[in-house]
Amino acid sequence: MADKLVFPYVINQRYAPDGRARPFLPISLSNRGRVVQTLALVDSGADMNVLPHDVGSQLGGIWDEQQEIVGLSGIAGEVESRAFVVDLAVGNWPITNLGFAWTREADVPVVLGQISFFSHFKVCFMRSSQQFELEYV
């Protein structure tokens, strides 16, 4: 198992139409035997992990069966969301069980934030070289 992994900042046209490169991490999410591979924005300014509605649905989530989260907000304002726990895979590191705020919104990226992604990974942003480094802790 690698101690540290380095990833380039990438331009994700869907969520960054301004053409700026950002720290998007290639991940696999799984739940109930379903797997979704996607890019996730590593965001040290986000309090919580966020999961867009379509990704949660692809993972077998049933909206009405999940506990409501009160007070999820951000630059887009208040958003209805539910608690949803899935497994995260990064590279060949051990599978990590993470809680997400599953939103009704479809036009948001998967976001990896302070709770609970940063509890499992050390992150070093190197904007000047357009890279970020992860270390599994």
Secondary structure as UniProt FT lines:
FT   STRAND          4..8
FT   TURN            13..15
FT   TURN            17..18
FT   STRAND          24..31
FT   TURN            32..33
FT   STRAND          34..42
FT   TURN            44..45
FT   STRAND          50..51
FT   HELIX           53..58
FT   TURN            59..60
FT   HELIX           63..65
FT   STRAND          68..69
FT   TURN            75..76
FT   STRAND          81..89
FT   TURN            91..92
FT   STRAND          96..103
FT   STRAND          110..112
FT   HELIX           117..120
FT   STRAND          121..126
FT   HELIX           127..129
FT   STRAND          131..136
//
